[in-house]
Amino acid sequence: MTKKEKRKFKFHQGTYEGEVFEGFKVPDGFGTLTIKFGRFRGDKYEGEWKMNNFHGKGTYTSSEGWVCEGQWEESKKHGQVKISNKDGSSYIGEYKHDNKHGIGTQIYPNGEKYEGGWYENSYFGHGTKTYINGDKYIGKWRGGRREGKGKLLNPKGEIIKDGEWDNDYFSEDEIE
């Protein structure tokens, strides 16, 4: 394996410093991009690159106060990631092509929490959501809504509703 050449140059409204492809100004290997102009001014990516793209393990730090650590593919979050926001919210779990997809845990700024399946950024499959009042729904989700078999528990763990849900409504509830 040959040693990669390291270079520093202007790249995407900022500066790239790190390994390059065959001596060209093409990030490939380990490097850091610091953005100095435009709408992403102050953002920084440090990690692995493949032919101009974030690719492999890396950390993106936003000037807006969020940090994403994890796996990247073609400059998109892809694989296991951890995202932390300055408002206290966070996500730890799987991503696919820049979308929450697979198993993950989302904690919201108000303290609500969802643990379970995701499909294209929506709750999907089996999951548990703990609401701000302490109630907890355990069951099936589809498109971010309670859908199928599930139960709603109060903060003491007592069952409030147990059965089928349809489009986020308990099937035995009458809709007026």
N, C-alpha and C positions, 0 to 999 in steps of 0.2 A: 504494500500500500504506500502510495506516495504522500509526502507531506503537502498539505494544502497551503497555498500562498495566502497571506493576509494583506488586506488593503483597507484604506479609508477613502471614501468618496461621497459626493452628493448623490442622493437616491430618494425618490418619492417625497419631495418637499422636506427633506431632512438629510441626515448623515448616516451612512452605513459604515461600520467598522467590524471587520472579521474576515472569515475565510471566503474565497471566491472560486468560481469555476475556471479552471485552466488559465488563471491570470487575468481573465476578463473582469469587467465590472458587473459581475453576475453573482449575487450572494448564493453561496452553496457550502454548507458546513455550519459551523457555529459562528454567530455574529450578533451585533446589536444595531438596531435602527432607532435613531432618535429623531422624531419629527419636529421641525422648527418653524414651519409655516402652515397656513391653511386651517381648516376646521379641526384637524387632529393635532394641532400645535401642542407640544408638551407630552404627547404620548410616546411610549417606548416599548419596543419588543426586543427581548433578549432570549436567544435560543437557537434551535436548529433551523436551517434553511435548506431548500432544494430548488435550484434553478429559479431564483427570484421570489419564492414563496416561503411563508412560514410552514415548516414541515418537520414534524417530530415533536420533541419536548421543548416547551418554551413558556415564557411569561410575558403577557401584554399588560402594561400599566397605563391606564387612561388618566389624562389630566382632569377628568371629571370625577375621579375618585373611586373607580372600580379597578380590580385586578383579576386577571384570568390566568391561572396556572394550569398547564396540562398539555394535552396532545393536539397537534394541528396537522391538517392535510390541505395542501393547496391554499394556504392562508385562511382556512376556516377551522373553527373548533370541531374536532373529530376524535372521539375516544373519551377517555376519562379526563374530566376537568374539575377545577374548583374556582368559583367566582365569588369574590367578596366585594361588597359595595359599602361606601362610606355611610349610607343610611342604616347599616346593620343587617341588611338582607344578604342572603348568600345562596349559592347552589353548589352542590357536590354531586356529581354523577356523570352519566354518559351523554355525549353529543354525537350527532351525525350530520355532516354537512351544515354546520352552524346552527342546528336546531337541537333542543333538548329531546333526546330520543333514546329509550332504554330505561334503565333504573336510575332514579335520582332523588335527592332531597332538596326542597326549596324552603327557605325560611324567609318570611316576608317582614318588612319593617315594623308592622303592627304586632308581630309575634306569632302570627299564624304559621302553620307548618304543613307541608305536604311531603309524604314519603311514598314512593311507588313508581308505577310505570308512566312513561311519557311517550308521546308520538307527535312529532313535529310541533313541539312547544306546548302541547296540551296534555292534561292528565289523561291517562289511557290504561286500561287493564285494571289490575288490582292495585289499590292504594289506600292510604290513610291520611285524612286531613284533620288537623286539630285547629279549631276555630278560636278566635280571640276570647270568647266567653267560656272556653274550656270544653265545649262539646266536641265530640270526635265522630267522624264518619269513617267506617271501615267497610270497604266493598269495591264494587266495579265502577269504572269511569269510562266515559267515551266523549271525546271532543271537549274535555274540560268540565263535563257535567256528570253528576251521579246518574248512572245508567245500568240497570240490572240489579242483581242481588246485593244488598248492603244493609248495614244497621247504623243508626245514629245513637250515640251514647252521651249521657250527661257527664259532667266533670267527676262524678262519683263512680262512673262506670256502669250506671244503670241504663237499661235499654229504653230509649224514647220511641224509636221506630225500628222495625225489623221486617224486611221484605223486599219487594220489587220497587225500583225507582225508574222513572221515565222522564228524560229531559230535565233532570234536576229536581223533579217533584216525586214525593212518595206516592205510589200508585193508589193507595187507599184514600188520599186526600182529595176532596172535591174541589174542583176549580170553578169558581163562579164567574 
